[in-house]
Amino acid sequence: MPKITIDRERCKGCEFCIAFCPKKAIKMGADFNAAGYHPAVFIDERECTGCGFCYQVCPEVAIEVYK
């Protein structure tokens, strides 16, 4: 089963990963990281296909995809 990890300290909350996720398995977190941004969070492992779009569009290289 594919899985992604998001480095919450690198994430700057741009929401690109959310916009490009075809299964909407990512959302904005409610809490803040050390830099004061709301980081993205992976919410639904069952929906993730491991497509890697989130990884490809992340300008901070904060996402890793495991297949």
PQR file of N, CA, C, O and H, with PARSE charges and radii, in Angstrom:
ATOM      1  N   MET A   1       0.843  -1.178   0.000 -0.4000 1.5000
ATOM      2  CA  MET A   1       0.000   0.000   0.000 -0.0000 2.0000
ATOM      3  C   MET A   1       0.889   1.242   0.000  0.5500 1.7000
ATOM      4  O   MET A   1       1.764   1.372   0.856 -0.5500 1.4000
ATOM      5  N   PRO A   2       0.680   2.139  -0.930 -0.5600 1.5000
ATOM      6  CA  PRO A   2       1.485   3.373  -0.982  0.2800 2.0000
ATOM      7  C   PRO A   2       1.280   4.232   0.258  0.5500 1.7000
ATOM      8  O   PRO A   2       0.239   4.177   0.913 -0.5500 1.4000
ATOM      9  N   LYS A   3       2.280   5.009   0.554 -0.4000 1.5000
ATOM     10  CA  LYS A   3       2.220   5.911   1.704 -0.0000 2.0000
ATOM     11  C   LYS A   3       3.099   7.117   1.403  0.5500 1.7000
ATOM     12  O   LYS A   3       4.106   7.000   0.705 -0.5500 1.4000
ATOM     13  H   LYS A   3       3.126   5.054   0.022  0.4000 1.0000
ATOM     14  N   ILE A   4       2.717   8.273   1.932 -0.4000 1.5000
ATOM     15  CA  ILE A   4       3.569   9.444   1.820 -0.0000 2.0000
ATOM     16  C   ILE A   4       3.908   9.938   3.213  0.5500 1.7000
ATOM     17  O   ILE A   4       3.157   9.723   4.164 -0.5500 1.4000
ATOM     18  H   ILE A   4       1.899   8.367   2.500  0.4000 1.0000
ATOM     19  N   THR A   5       5.045  10.602   3.321 -0.4000 1.5000
ATOM     20  CA  THR A   5       5.395  11.281   4.562 -0.0000 2.0000
ATOM     21  C   THR A   5       5.630  12.745   4.220  0.5500 1.7000
ATOM     22  O   THR A   5       6.175  13.076   3.167 -0.5500 1.4000
ATOM     23  H   THR A   5       5.656  10.778   2.548  0.4000 1.0000
ATOM     24  N   ILE A   6       5.211  13.604   5.121 -0.4000 1.5000
ATOM     25  CA  ILE A   6       5.365  15.040   4.938 -0.0000 2.0000
ATOM     26  C   ILE A   6       6.197  15.574   6.086  0.5500 1.7000
ATOM     27  O   ILE A   6       5.834  15.425   7.253 -0.5500 1.4000
ATOM     28  H   ILE A   6       4.768  13.336   5.976  0.4000 1.0000
ATOM     29  N   ASP A   7       7.308  16.194   5.752 -0.4000 1.5000
ATOM     30  CA  ASP A   7       8.163  16.812   6.769 -0.0000 2.0000
ATOM     31  C   ASP A   7       7.507  18.120   7.176  0.5500 1.7000
ATOM     32  O   ASP A   7       7.592  19.116   6.457 -0.5500 1.4000
ATOM     33  H   ASP A   7       7.602  16.315   4.804  0.4000 1.0000
ATOM     34  N   ARG A   8       6.861  18.115   8.319 -0.4000 1.5000
ATOM     35  CA  ARG A   8       6.073  19.265   8.754 -0.0000 2.0000
ATOM     36  C   ARG A   8       6.906  20.515   8.979  0.5500 1.7000
ATOM     37  O   ARG A   8       6.377  21.624   8.900 -0.5500 1.4000
ATOM     38  H   ARG A   8       6.793  17.306   8.903  0.4000 1.0000
ATOM     39  N   GLU A   9       8.189  20.365   9.257 -0.4000 1.5000
ATOM     40  CA  GLU A   9       9.043  21.532   9.472 -0.0000 2.0000
ATOM     41  C   GLU A   9       9.503  22.173   8.164  0.5500 1.7000
ATOM     42  O   GLU A   9       9.839  23.357   8.144 -0.5500 1.4000
ATOM     43  H   GLU A   9       8.618  19.464   9.321  0.4000 1.0000
ATOM     44  N   ARG A  10       9.522  21.411   7.080 -0.4000 1.5000
ATOM     45  CA  ARG A  10       9.891  21.966   5.770 -0.0000 2.0000
ATOM     46  C   ARG A  10       8.687  22.551   5.042  0.5500 1.7000
ATOM     47  O   ARG A  10       8.837  23.439   4.203 -0.5500 1.4000
ATOM     48  H   ARG A  10       9.249  20.450   7.097  0.4000 1.0000
ATOM     49  N   CYS A  11       7.504  22.060   5.359 -0.4000 1.5000
ATOM     50  CA  CYS A  11       6.280  22.493   4.675 -0.0000 2.0000
ATOM     51  C   CYS A  11       5.974  23.947   4.994  0.5500 1.7000
ATOM     52  O   CYS A  11       6.005  24.361   6.153 -0.5500 1.4000
ATOM     53  H   CYS A  11       7.382  21.339   6.041  0.4000 1.0000
ATOM     54  N   LYS A  12       5.675  24.723   3.944 -0.4000 1.5000
ATOM     55  CA  LYS A  12       5.320  26.130   4.116 -0.0000 2.0000
ATOM     56  C   LYS A  12       3.856  26.403   3.791  0.5500 1.7000
ATOM     57  O   LYS A  12       3.456  27.557   3.638 -0.5500 1.4000
ATOM     58  H   LYS A  12       5.650  24.386   3.002  0.4000 1.0000
ATOM     59  N   GLY A  13       3.061  25.346   3.687 -0.4000 1.5000
ATOM     60  CA  GLY A  13       1.621  25.513   3.518 -0.0000 2.0000
ATOM     61  C   GLY A  13       1.181  26.076   2.187  0.5500 1.7000
ATOM     62  O   GLY A  13       0.166  26.770   2.129 -0.5500 1.4000
ATOM     63  H   GLY A  13       3.386  24.409   3.812  0.4000 1.0000
ATOM     64  N   CYS A  14       1.899  25.808   1.122 -0.4000 1.5000
ATOM     65  CA  CYS A  14       1.542  26.361  -0.192 -0.0000 2.0000
ATOM     66  C   CYS A  14       0.276  25.726  -0.771  0.5500 1.7000
ATOM     67  O   CYS A  14      -0.375  26.315  -1.634 -0.5500 1.4000
ATOM     68  H   CYS A  14       2.723  25.244   1.169  0.4000 1.0000
ATOM     69  N   GLU A  15      -0.070  24.535  -0.303 -0.4000 1.5000
ATOM     70  CA  GLU A  15      -1.258  23.788  -0.725 -0.0000 2.0000
ATOM     71  C   GLU A  15      -1.176  23.210  -2.133  0.5500 1.7000
ATOM     72  O   GLU A  15      -2.192  22.744  -2.648 -0.5500 1.4000
ATOM     73  H   GLU A  15       0.458  24.057   0.398  0.4000 1.0000
ATOM     74  N   PHE A  16      -0.019  23.220  -2.770 -0.4000 1.5000
ATOM     75  CA  PHE A  16       0.125  22.604  -4.095 -0.0000 2.0000
ATOM     76  C   PHE A  16      -0.187  21.111  -4.030  0.5500 1.7000
ATOM     77  O   PHE A  16      -0.871  20.576  -4.903 -0.5500 1.4000
ATOM     78  H   PHE A  16       0.806  23.598  -2.351  0.4000 1.0000
ATOM     79  N   CYS A  17       0.314  20.441  -2.996 -0.4000 1.5000
ATOM     80  CA  CYS A  17       0.089  18.994  -2.869 -0.0000 2.0000
ATOM     81  C   CYS A  17      -1.402  18.681  -2.758  0.5500 1.7000
ATOM     82  O   CYS A  17      -1.877  17.687  -3.308 -0.5500 1.4000
ATOM     83  H   CYS A  17       0.869  20.875  -2.287  0.4000 1.0000
ATOM     84  N   ILE A  18      -2.123  19.519  -2.057 -0.4000 1.5000
ATOM     85  CA  ILE A  18      -3.564  19.329  -1.895 -0.0000 2.0000
ATOM     86  C   ILE A  18      -4.271  19.515  -3.239  0.5500 1.7000
ATOM     87  O   ILE A  18      -5.146  18.728  -3.599 -0.5500 1.4000
ATOM     88  H   ILE A  18      -1.737  20.327  -1.610  0.4000 1.0000
ATOM     89  N   ALA A  19      -3.894  20.539  -3.963 -0.4000 1.5000
ATOM     90  CA  ALA A  19      -4.523  20.827  -5.258 -0.0000 2.0000
ATOM     91  C   ALA A  19      -4.266  19.733  -6.286  0.5500 1.7000
ATOM     92  O   ALA A  19      -5.130  19.454  -7.118 -0.5500 1.4000
ATOM     93  H   ALA A  19      -3.183  21.179  -3.671  0.4000 1.0000
ATOM     94  N   PHE A  20      -3.087  19.107  -6.241 -0.4000 1.5000
ATOM     95  CA  PHE A  20      -2.732  18.123  -7.255 -0.0000 2.0000
ATOM     96  C   PHE A  20      -3.022  16.678  -6.876  0.5500 1.7000
ATOM     97  O   PHE A  20      -2.904  15.793  -7.724 -0.5500 1.4000
ATOM     98  H   PHE A  20      -2.385  19.333  -5.565  0.4000 1.0000
ATOM     99  N   CYS A  21      -3.397  16.412  -5.631 -0.4000 1.5000
ATOM    100  CA  CYS A  21      -3.702  15.040  -5.219 -0.0000 2.0000
ATOM    101  C   CYS A  21      -5.018  14.598  -5.846  0.5500 1.7000
ATOM    102  O   CYS A  21      -6.069  15.152  -5.523 -0.5500 1.4000
ATOM    103  H   CYS A  21      -3.494  17.131  -4.943  0.4000 1.0000
ATOM    104  N   PRO A  22      -4.977  13.605  -6.743 -0.5600 1.5000
ATOM    105  CA  PRO A  22      -6.214  13.196  -7.418  0.2800 2.0000
ATOM    106  C   PRO A  22      -7.217  12.524  -6.481  0.5500 1.7000
ATOM    107  O   PRO A  22      -8.408  12.474  -6.789 -0.5500 1.4000
ATOM    108  N   LYS A  23      -6.757  12.011  -5.353 -0.4000 1.5000
ATOM    109  CA  LYS A  23      -7.639  11.324  -4.411 -0.0000 2.0000
ATOM    110  C   LYS A  23      -7.976  12.156  -3.174  0.5500 1.7000
ATOM    111  O   LYS A  23      -8.698  11.692  -2.292 -0.5500 1.4000
ATOM    112  H   LYS A  23      -5.789  12.051  -5.102  0.4000 1.0000
ATOM    113  N   LYS A  24      -7.457  13.377  -3.108 -0.4000 1.5000
ATOM    114  CA  LYS A  24      -7.712  14.289  -1.977 -0.0000 2.0000
ATOM    115  C   LYS A  24      -7.351  13.634  -0.639  0.5500 1.7000
ATOM    116  O   LYS A  24      -8.112  13.704   0.326 -0.5500 1.4000
ATOM    117  H   LYS A  24      -6.870  13.753  -3.824  0.4000 1.0000
ATOM    118  N   ALA A  25      -6.173  12.995  -0.603 -0.4000 1.5000
ATOM    119  CA  ALA A  25      -5.695  12.301   0.591 -0.0000 2.0000
ATOM    120  C   ALA A  25      -4.814  13.191   1.469  0.5500 1.7000
ATOM    121  O   ALA A  25      -4.223  12.713   2.437 -0.5500 1.4000
ATOM    122  H   ALA A  25      -5.555  12.938  -1.387  0.4000 1.0000
ATOM    123  N   ILE A  26      -4.722  14.480   1.138 -0.4000 1.5000
ATOM    124  CA  ILE A  26      -3.901  15.425   1.891 -0.0000 2.0000
ATOM    125  C   ILE A  26      -4.764  16.639   2.238  0.5500 1.7000
ATOM    126  O   ILE A  26      -5.596  17.067   1.438 -0.5500 1.4000
ATOM    127  H   ILE A  26      -5.202  14.868   0.351  0.4000 1.0000
ATOM    128  N   LYS A  27      -4.560  17.185   3.429 -0.4000 1.5000
ATOM    129  CA  LYS A  27      -5.264  18.413   3.819 -0.0000 2.0000
ATOM    130  C   LYS A  27      -4.317  19.279   4.636  0.5500 1.7000
ATOM    131  O   LYS A  27      -3.222  18.849   4.998 -0.5500 1.4000
ATOM    132  H   LYS A  27      -3.884  16.837   4.079  0.4000 1.0000
ATOM    133  N   MET A  28      -4.745  20.493   4.921 -0.4000 1.5000
ATOM    134  CA  MET A  28      -3.950  21.381   5.766 -0.0000 2.0000
ATOM    135  C   MET A  28      -4.160  21.000   7.222  0.5500 1.7000
ATOM    136  O   MET A  28      -5.280  20.729   7.656 -0.5500 1.4000
ATOM    137  H   MET A  28      -5.634  20.843   4.627  0.4000 1.0000
ATOM    138  N   GLY A  29      -3.065  20.985   7.962 -0.4000 1.5000
ATOM    139  CA  GLY A  29      -3.153  20.696   9.379 -0.0000 2.0000
ATOM    140  C   GLY A  29      -3.669  21.891  10.157  0.5500 1.7000
ATOM    141  O   GLY A  29      -3.612  23.026   9.684 -0.5500 1.4000
ATOM    142  H   GLY A  29      -2.156  21.205   7.609  0.4000 1.0000
ATOM    143  N   ALA A  30      -4.168  21.630  11.345 -0.4000 1.5000
ATOM    144  CA  ALA A  30      -4.715  22.696  12.179 -0.0000 2.0000
ATOM    145  C   ALA A  30      -3.648  23.383  13.021  0.5500 1.7000
ATOM    146  O   ALA A  30      -3.801  24.544  13.401 -0.5500 1.4000
ATOM    147  H   ALA A  30      -4.214  20.709  11.729  0.4000 1.0000
ATOM    148  N   ASP A  31      -2.577  22.672  13.308 -0.4000 1.5000
ATOM    149  CA  ASP A  31      -1.528  23.237  14.152 -0.0000 2.0000
ATOM    150  C   ASP A  31      -0.447  23.913  13.312  0.5500 1.7000
ATOM    151  O   ASP A  31      -0.471  23.834  12.084 -0.5500 1.4000
ATOM    152  H   ASP A  31      -2.452  21.729  12.999  0.4000 1.0000
ATOM    153  N   PHE A  32       0.487  24.568  13.963 -0.4000 1.5000
ATOM    154  CA  PHE A  32       1.571  25.283  13.297 -0.0000 2.0000
ATOM    155  C   PHE A  32       2.889  24.535  13.435  0.5500 1.7000
ATOM    156  O   PHE A  32       3.097  23.804  14.404 -0.5500 1.4000
ATOM    157  H   PHE A  32       0.507  24.632  14.960  0.4000 1.0000
ATOM    158  N   ASN A  33       3.782  24.720  12.457 -0.4000 1.5000
ATOM    159  CA  ASN A  33       5.142  24.201  12.596 -0.0000 2.0000
ATOM    160  C   ASN A  33       6.004  25.298  13.230  0.5500 1.7000
ATOM    161  O   ASN A  33       5.492  26.365  13.566 -0.5500 1.4000
ATOM    162  H   ASN A  33       3.613  25.314  11.670  0.4000 1.0000
ATOM    163  N   ALA A  34       7.289  25.049  13.393 -0.4000 1.5000
ATOM    164  CA  ALA A  34       8.183  26.002  14.062 -0.0000 2.0000
ATOM    165  C   ALA A  34       8.283  27.334  13.320  0.5500 1.7000
ATOM    166  O   ALA A  34       8.554  28.364  13.938 -0.5500 1.4000
ATOM    167  H   ALA A  34       7.706  24.182  13.119  0.4000 1.0000
ATOM    168  N   ALA A  35       8.069  27.326  12.007 -0.4000 1.5000
ATOM    169  CA  ALA A  35       8.159  28.552  11.221 -0.0000 2.0000
ATOM    170  C   ALA A  35       6.835  29.335  11.195  0.5500 1.7000
ATOM    171  O   ALA A  35       6.767  30.424  10.626 -0.5500 1.4000
ATOM    172  H   ALA A  35       7.850  26.489  11.505  0.4000 1.0000
ATOM    173  N   GLY A  36       5.800  28.780  11.808 -0.4000 1.5000
ATOM    174  CA  GLY A  36       4.522  29.476  11.872 -0.0000 2.0000
ATOM    175  C   GLY A  36       3.558  29.159  10.746  0.5500 1.7000
ATOM    176  O   GLY A  36       2.561  29.861  10.574 -0.5500 1.4000
ATOM    177  H   GLY A  36       5.855  27.895  12.271  0.4000 1.0000
ATOM    178  N   TYR A  37       3.836  28.108   9.969 -0.4000 1.5000
ATOM    179  CA  TYR A  37       2.963  27.704   8.869 -0.0000 2.0000
ATOM    180  C   TYR A  37       2.080  26.532   9.299  0.5500 1.7000
ATOM    181  O   TYR A  37       2.447  25.748  10.174 -0.5500 1.4000
ATOM    182  H   TYR A  37       4.646  27.538  10.109  0.4000 1.0000
ATOM    183  N   HIS A  38       0.920  26.431   8.672 -0.4000 1.5000
ATOM    184  CA  HIS A  38       0.085  25.243   8.836 -0.0000 2.0000
ATOM    185  C   HIS A  38       0.612  24.207   7.837  0.5500 1.7000
ATOM    186  O   HIS A  38       0.444  24.395   6.632 -0.5500 1.4000
ATOM    187  H   HIS A  38       0.622  27.068   7.961  0.4000 1.0000
ATOM    188  N   PRO A  39       1.239  23.130   8.293 -0.5600 1.5000
ATOM    189  CA  PRO A  39       1.755  22.143   7.352  0.2800 2.0000
ATOM    190  C   PRO A  39       0.659  21.211   6.836  0.5500 1.7000
ATOM    191  O   PRO A  39      -0.358  21.003   7.497 -0.5500 1.4000
ATOM    192  N   ALA A  40       0.877  20.668   5.674 -0.4000 1.5000
ATOM    193  CA  ALA A  40      -0.042  19.685   5.102 -0.0000 2.0000
ATOM    194  C   ALA A  40       0.080  18.377   5.882  0.5500 1.7000
ATOM    195  O   ALA A  40       1.133  18.066   6.439 -0.5500 1.4000
ATOM    196  H   ALA A  40       1.704  20.837   5.137  0.4000 1.0000
ATOM    197  N   VAL A  41      -1.013  17.620   5.911 -0.4000 1.5000
ATOM    198  CA  VAL A  41      -1.017  16.314   6.571 -0.0000 2.0000
ATOM    199  C   VAL A  41      -1.661  15.279   5.657  0.5500 1.7000
ATOM    200  O   VAL A  41      -2.618  15.564   4.937 -0.5500 1.4000
ATOM    201  H   VAL A  41      -1.869  17.872   5.459  0.4000 1.0000
ATOM    202  N   PHE A  42      -1.110  14.076   5.707 -0.4000 1.5000
ATOM    203  CA  PHE A  42      -1.617  12.939   4.949 -0.0000 2.0000
ATOM    204  C   PHE A  42      -2.768  12.351   5.755  0.5500 1.7000
ATOM    205  O   PHE A  42      -2.574  11.952   6.904 -0.5500 1.4000
ATOM    206  H   PHE A  42      -0.332  13.845   6.292  0.4000 1.0000
ATOM    207  N   ILE A  43      -3.962  12.291   5.172 -0.4000 1.5000
ATOM    208  CA  ILE A  43      -5.127  11.899   5.957 -0.0000 2.0000
ATOM    209  C   ILE A  43      -5.732  10.545   5.612  0.5500 1.7000
ATOM    210  O   ILE A  43      -6.431   9.970   6.446 -0.5500 1.4000
ATOM    211  H   ILE A  43      -4.120  12.615   4.239  0.4000 1.0000
ATOM    212  N   ASP A  44      -5.491  10.010   4.415 -0.4000 1.5000
ATOM    213  CA  ASP A  44      -6.191   8.779   4.048 -0.0000 2.0000
ATOM    214  C   ASP A  44      -5.300   7.820   3.276  0.5500 1.7000
ATOM    215  O   ASP A  44      -5.179   7.921   2.055 -0.5500 1.4000
ATOM    216  H   ASP A  44      -4.922  10.477   3.738  0.4000 1.0000
ATOM    217  N   GLU A  45      -4.683   6.898   3.984 -0.4000 1.5000
ATOM    218  CA  GLU A  45      -3.793   5.915   3.350 -0.0000 2.0000
ATOM    219  C   GLU A  45      -4.532   5.025   2.363  0.5500 1.7000
ATOM    220  O   GLU A  45      -3.946   4.581   1.375 -0.5500 1.4000
ATOM    221  H   GLU A  45      -4.781   6.816   4.976  0.4000 1.0000
ATOM    222  N   ARG A  46      -5.805   4.758   2.611 -0.4000 1.5000
ATOM    223  CA  ARG A  46      -6.567   3.874   1.718 -0.0000 2.0000
ATOM    224  C   ARG A  46      -6.768   4.485   0.343  0.5500 1.7000
ATOM    225  O   ARG A  46      -6.896   3.759  -0.643 -0.5500 1.4000
ATOM    226  H   ARG A  46      -6.281   5.119   3.413  0.4000 1.0000
ATOM    227  N   GLU A  47      -6.797   5.797   0.262 -0.4000 1.5000
ATOM    228  CA  GLU A  47      -7.039   6.477  -1.007 -0.0000 2.0000
ATOM    229  C   GLU A  47      -5.763   6.704  -1.820  0.5500 1.7000
ATOM    230  O   GLU A  47      -5.839   6.823  -3.043 -0.5500 1.4000
ATOM    231  H   GLU A  47      -6.692   6.387   1.063  0.4000 1.0000
ATOM    232  N   CYS A  48      -4.607   6.767  -1.183 -0.4000 1.5000
ATOM    233  CA  CYS A  48      -3.353   7.086  -1.874 -0.0000 2.0000
ATOM    234  C   CYS A  48      -2.991   6.008  -2.893  0.5500 1.7000
ATOM    235  O   CYS A  48      -2.991   4.818  -2.579 -0.5500 1.4000
ATOM    236  H   CYS A  48      -4.546   6.670  -0.189  0.4000 1.0000
ATOM    237  N   THR A  49      -2.682   6.440  -4.118 -0.4000 1.5000
ATOM    238  CA  THR A  49      -2.284   5.510  -5.176 -0.0000 2.0000
ATOM    239  C   THR A  49      -0.778   5.495  -5.390  0.5500 1.7000
ATOM    240  O   THR A  49      -0.264   4.687  -6.163 -0.5500 1.4000
ATOM    241  H   THR A  49      -2.682   7.407  -4.373  0.4000 1.0000
ATOM    242  N   GLY A  50      -0.072   6.389  -4.705 -0.4000 1.5000
ATOM    243  CA  GLY A  50       1.378   6.469  -4.880 -0.0000 2.0000
ATOM    244  C   GLY A  50       1.777   7.137  -6.182  0.5500 1.7000
ATOM    245  O   GLY A  50       2.873   6.893  -6.687 -0.5500 1.4000
ATOM    246  H   GLY A  50      -0.490   7.046  -4.077  0.4000 1.0000
ATOM    247  N   CYS A  51       0.913   7.974  -6.736 -0.4000 1.5000
ATOM    248  CA  CYS A  51       1.164   8.602  -8.036 -0.0000 2.0000
ATOM    249  C   CYS A  51       2.377   9.535  -8.014  0.5500 1.7000
ATOM    250  O   CYS A  51       3.060   9.692  -9.026 -0.5500 1.4000
ATOM    251  H   CYS A  51       0.023   8.172  -6.326  0.4000 1.0000
ATOM    252  N   GLY A  52       2.646  10.155  -6.854 -0.4000 1.5000
ATOM    253  CA  GLY A  52       3.805  11.027  -6.727 -0.0000 2.0000
ATOM    254  C   GLY A  52       3.593  12.460  -7.158  0.5500 1.7000
ATOM    255  O   GLY A  52       4.545  13.242  -7.164 -0.5500 1.4000
ATOM    256  H   GLY A  52       2.091  10.027  -6.032  0.4000 1.0000
ATOM    257  N   PHE A  53       2.375  12.832  -7.519 -0.4000 1.5000
ATOM    258  CA  PHE A  53       2.116  14.222  -7.913 -0.0000 2.0000
ATOM    259  C   PHE A  53       2.478  15.185  -6.785  0.5500 1.7000
ATOM    260  O   PHE A  53       3.061  16.242  -7.026 -0.5500 1.4000
ATOM    261  H   PHE A  53       1.602  12.198  -7.514  0.4000 1.0000
ATOM    262  N   CYS A  54       2.132  14.815  -5.562 -0.4000 1.5000
ATOM    263  CA  CYS A  54       2.416  15.683  -4.412 -0.0000 2.0000
ATOM    264  C   CYS A  54       3.917  15.920  -4.275  0.5500 1.7000
ATOM    265  O   CYS A  54       4.354  17.040  -4.011 -0.5500 1.4000
ATOM    266  H   CYS A  54       1.658  13.956  -5.367  0.4000 1.0000
ATOM    267  N   TYR A  55       4.693  14.873  -4.453 -0.4000 1.5000
ATOM    268  CA  TYR A  55       6.155  14.970  -4.379 -0.0000 2.0000
ATOM    269  C   TYR A  55       6.694  15.886  -5.474  0.5500 1.7000
ATOM    270  O   TYR A  55       7.566  16.718  -5.225 -0.5500 1.4000
ATOM    271  H   TYR A  55       4.338  13.963  -4.668  0.4000 1.0000
ATOM    272  N   GLN A  56       6.171  15.728  -6.677 -0.4000 1.5000
ATOM    273  CA  GLN A  56       6.653  16.480  -7.824 -0.0000 2.0000
ATOM    274  C   GLN A  56       6.361  17.970  -7.737  0.5500 1.7000
ATOM    275  O   GLN A  56       7.158  18.776  -8.216 -0.5500 1.4000
ATOM    276  H   GLN A  56       5.462  15.052  -6.879  0.4000 1.0000
ATOM    277  N   VAL A  57       5.241  18.355  -7.139 -0.4000 1.5000
ATOM    278  CA  VAL A  57       4.871  19.770  -7.097 -0.0000 2.0000
ATOM    279  C   VAL A  57       5.338  20.503  -5.844  0.5500 1.7000
ATOM    280  O   VAL A  57       5.223  21.726  -5.771 -0.5500 1.4000
ATOM    281  H   VAL A  57       4.593  17.699  -6.751  0.4000 1.0000
ATOM    282  N   CYS A  58       5.861  19.779  -4.860 -0.4000 1.5000
ATOM    283  CA  CYS A  58       6.260  20.414  -3.600 -0.0000 2.0000
ATOM    284  C   CYS A  58       7.543  21.227  -3.787  0.5500 1.7000
ATOM    285  O   CYS A  58       8.604  20.655  -4.039 -0.5500 1.4000
ATOM    286  H   CYS A  58       5.955  18.786  -4.920  0.4000 1.0000
ATOM    287  N   PRO A  59       7.456  22.562  -3.665 -0.5600 1.5000
ATOM    288  CA  PRO A  59       8.642  23.396  -3.870  0.2800 2.0000
ATOM    289  C   PRO A  59       9.658  23.292  -2.744  0.5500 1.7000
ATOM    290  O   PRO A  59      10.810  23.689  -2.919 -0.5500 1.4000
ATOM    291  N   GLU A  60       9.257  22.770  -1.598 -0.4000 1.5000
ATOM    292  CA  GLU A  60      10.148  22.646  -0.448 -0.0000 2.0000
ATOM    293  C   GLU A  60      10.741  21.252  -0.294  0.5500 1.7000
ATOM    294  O   GLU A  60      11.503  21.006   0.641 -0.5500 1.4000
ATOM    295  H   GLU A  60       8.321  22.448  -1.455  0.4000 1.0000
ATOM    296  N   VAL A  61      10.404  20.342  -1.197 -0.4000 1.5000
ATOM    297  CA  VAL A  61      10.843  18.937  -1.153 -0.0000 2.0000
ATOM    298  C   VAL A  61      10.556  18.365   0.234  0.5500 1.7000
ATOM    299  O   VAL A  61      11.416  17.736   0.850 -0.5500 1.4000
ATOM    300  H   VAL A  61       9.785  20.543  -1.956  0.4000 1.0000
ATOM    301  N   ALA A  62       9.330  18.595   0.715 -0.4000 1.5000
ATOM    302  CA  ALA A  62       8.918  18.158   2.049 -0.0000 2.0000
ATOM    303  C   ALA A  62       8.156  16.831   2.028  0.5500 1.7000
ATOM    304  O   ALA A  62       7.755  16.334   3.080 -0.5500 1.4000
ATOM    305  H   ALA A  62       8.631  19.106   0.214  0.4000 1.0000
ATOM    306  N   ILE A  63       7.954  16.255   0.842 -0.4000 1.5000
ATOM    307  CA  ILE A  63       7.134  15.046   0.724 -0.0000 2.0000
ATOM    308  C   ILE A  63       7.953  13.912   0.125  0.5500 1.7000
ATOM    309  O   ILE A  63       8.704  14.095  -0.834 -0.5500 1.4000
ATOM    310  H   ILE A  63       8.280  16.659  -0.013  0.4000 1.0000
ATOM    311  N   GLU A  64       7.784  12.729   0.724 -0.4000 1.5000
ATOM    312  CA  GLU A  64       8.385  11.505   0.190 -0.0000 2.0000
ATOM    313  C   GLU A  64       7.263  10.509  -0.063  0.5500 1.7000
ATOM    314  O   GLU A  64       6.320  10.416   0.723 -0.5500 1.4000
ATOM    315  H   GLU A  64       7.174  12.581   1.502  0.4000 1.0000
ATOM    316  N   VAL A  65       7.365   9.762  -1.161 -0.4000 1.5000
ATOM    317  CA  VAL A  65       6.353   8.780  -1.523 -0.0000 2.0000
ATOM    318  C   VAL A  65       6.974   7.404  -1.448  0.5500 1.7000
ATOM    319  O   VAL A  65       8.037   7.159  -2.020 -0.5500 1.4000
ATOM    320  H   VAL A  65       8.132   9.837  -1.799  0.4000 1.0000
ATOM    321  N   TYR A  66       6.304   6.497  -0.735 -0.4000 1.5000
ATOM    322  CA  TYR A  66       6.757   5.108  -0.613 -0.0000 2.0000
ATOM    323  C   TYR A  66       5.722   4.206  -1.241  0.5500 1.7000
ATOM    324  O   TYR A  66       4.532   4.300  -0.940 -0.5500 1.4000
ATOM    325  H   TYR A  66       5.441   6.696  -0.270  0.4000 1.0000
ATOM    326  N   LYS A  67       6.186   3.325  -2.122 -0.4000 1.5000
ATOM    327  CA  LYS A  67       5.263   2.384  -2.787 -0.0000 2.0000
ATOM    328  C   LYS A  67       5.428   0.992  -2.229  0.5500 1.7000
ATOM    329  O   LYS A  67       4.739   0.068  -2.662 -0.5500 1.4000
ATOM    330  H   LYS A  67       7.153   3.248  -2.366  0.4000 1.0000
TER
END
